[in-house]
Amino acid sequence: MSTKVCNFCGSTQYIKKQVEYIYRYQGQYMVFKDVPAEICLHCGMRYFAADVILAIEQRFFEIHNKQRQPDQTVMVPVEHFA
């Protein structure tokens, strides 16, 4: 049996948790809430199952192609830091 090891810090300690995920594609953003993830207890690196990421991408494109409505829409201020 193999032990899962964090690719960033090498820890083998994880917790399963629902997190917020921000998806970005060509300057467009979407926030997904309650996304299942495994989080490294040592460094905080988040890992997502491939089927979860594929579902996020599918929902993103459905919403941006007007095939689906989002649960909520928010306006976010943008500031250039220069």
CYANA upper distance limits for C-alpha pairs under 8 A (distance plus 0.5 A):
  3 THR  CA     12 THR  CA      7.37
  4 LYS  CA     12 THR  CA      6.31
  5 VAL  CA     10 GLY  CA      5.86
  5 VAL  CA     11 SER  CA      6.12
  5 VAL  CA     12 THR  CA      5.26
  5 VAL  CA     13 GLN  CA      8.47
  6 CYS  CA     10 GLY  CA      5.14
  6 CYS  CA     11 SER  CA      5.76
  6 CYS  CA     12 THR  CA      6.80
  6 CYS  CA     40 CYS  CA      7.17
  6 CYS  CA     45 MET  CA      8.09
  8 PHE  CA     43 CYS  CA      8.28
  8 PHE  CA     45 MET  CA      7.70
  9 CYS  CA     42 HIS  CA      8.03
  9 CYS  CA     43 CYS  CA      7.15
 11 SER  CA     40 CYS  CA      7.54
 11 SER  CA     41 LEU  CA      8.28
 11 SER  CA     42 HIS  CA      6.85
 12 THR  CA     40 CYS  CA      8.09
 13 GLN  CA     40 CYS  CA      6.46
 13 GLN  CA     41 LEU  CA      6.12
 13 GLN  CA     42 HIS  CA      7.65
 14 TYR  CA     38 GLU  CA      6.63
 14 TYR  CA     39 ILE  CA      5.83
 14 TYR  CA     40 CYS  CA      5.02
 14 TYR  CA     41 LEU  CA      5.83
 15 ILE  CA     38 GLU  CA      6.07
 15 ILE  CA     39 ILE  CA      5.84
 15 ILE  CA     40 CYS  CA      7.17
 15 ILE  CA     41 LEU  CA      7.20
 16 LYS  CA     36 PRO  CA      7.66
 16 LYS  CA     37 ALA  CA      6.28
 16 LYS  CA     38 GLU  CA      5.01
 16 LYS  CA     39 ILE  CA      6.83
 17 LYS  CA     36 PRO  CA      6.39
 17 LYS  CA     37 ALA  CA      6.05
 17 LYS  CA     38 GLU  CA      6.78
 17 LYS  CA     39 ILE  CA      7.66
 18 GLN  CA     33 LYS  CA      8.29
 18 GLN  CA     34 ASP  CA      5.15
 18 GLN  CA     35 VAL  CA      5.52
 18 GLN  CA     36 PRO  CA      5.06
 18 GLN  CA     37 ALA  CA      6.59
 19 VAL  CA     33 LYS  CA      6.82
 19 VAL  CA     34 ASP  CA      5.66
 19 VAL  CA     35 VAL  CA      5.61
 19 VAL  CA     36 PRO  CA      6.92
 19 VAL  CA     37 ALA  CA      7.22
 20 GLU  CA     31 VAL  CA      7.45
 20 GLU  CA     32 PHE  CA      6.17
 20 GLU  CA     33 LYS  CA      5.02
 20 GLU  CA     34 ASP  CA      6.44
 20 GLU  CA     35 VAL  CA      6.61
 21 TYR  CA     31 VAL  CA      6.33
 21 TYR  CA     32 PHE  CA      5.57
 21 TYR  CA     33 LYS  CA      6.96
 21 TYR  CA     35 VAL  CA      7.21
 22 ILE  CA     29 TYR  CA      7.27
 22 ILE  CA     30 MET  CA      6.23
 22 ILE  CA     31 VAL  CA      5.05
 22 ILE  CA     32 PHE  CA      6.70
 23 TYR  CA     29 TYR  CA      6.12
 23 TYR  CA     30 MET  CA      5.74
 23 TYR  CA     31 VAL  CA      6.83
 23 TYR  CA     32 PHE  CA      8.07
 23 TYR  CA     56 ILE  CA      8.24
 23 TYR  CA     57 GLU  CA      8.40
 23 TYR  CA     60 PHE  CA      8.43
 24 ARG  CA     28 GLN  CA      6.09
 24 ARG  CA     29 TYR  CA      5.02
 24 ARG  CA     30 MET  CA      7.10
 25 TYR  CA     29 TYR  CA      7.07
 30 MET  CA     60 PHE  CA      7.44
 32 PHE  CA     56 ILE  CA      8.18
 35 VAL  CA     52 VAL  CA      8.24
 36 PRO  CA     48 PHE  CA      7.49
 36 PRO  CA     52 VAL  CA      8.17
 37 ALA  CA     46 ARG  CA      6.80
 37 ALA  CA     47 TYR  CA      6.04
 37 ALA  CA     48 PHE  CA      5.48
 37 ALA  CA     49 ALA  CA      7.88
 38 GLU  CA     46 ARG  CA      6.29
 38 GLU  CA     47 TYR  CA      5.60
 38 GLU  CA     48 PHE  CA      7.10
 39 ILE  CA     44 GLY  CA      6.14
 39 ILE  CA     45 MET  CA      6.15
 39 ILE  CA     46 ARG  CA      5.05
 39 ILE  CA     47 TYR  CA      6.76
 40 CYS  CA     44 GLY  CA      5.32
 40 CYS  CA     45 MET  CA      5.78
 40 CYS  CA     46 ARG  CA      7.06
 48 PHE  CA     52 VAL  CA      6.98
 48 PHE  CA     53 ILE  CA      7.30
 49 ALA  CA     53 ILE  CA      7.14
 50 ALA  CA     54 LEU  CA      6.72
 51 ASP  CA     55 ALA  CA      6.63
 52 VAL  CA     56 ILE  CA      6.77
 53 ILE  CA     57 GLU  CA      6.75
 54 LEU  CA     58 GLN  CA      6.65
 55 ALA  CA     59 ARG  CA      6.65
 56 ILE  CA     60 PHE  CA      6.58
 57 GLU  CA     61 PHE  CA      6.84
 58 GLN  CA     62 GLU  CA      6.66
 59 ARG  CA     63 ILE  CA      6.59
 59 ARG  CA     68 ARG  CA      8.29
 60 PHE  CA     64 HIS  CA      6.67
 61 PHE  CA     65 ASN  CA      6.31
 62 GLU  CA     66 LYS  CA      6.64
 62 GLU  CA     67 GLN  CA      5.43
 62 GLU  CA     68 ARG  CA      5.95
 63 ILE  CA     67 GLN  CA      6.28
 63 ILE  CA     68 ARG  CA      5.24
 63 ILE  CA     69 GLN  CA      6.23
 63 ILE  CA     70 PRO  CA      6.91
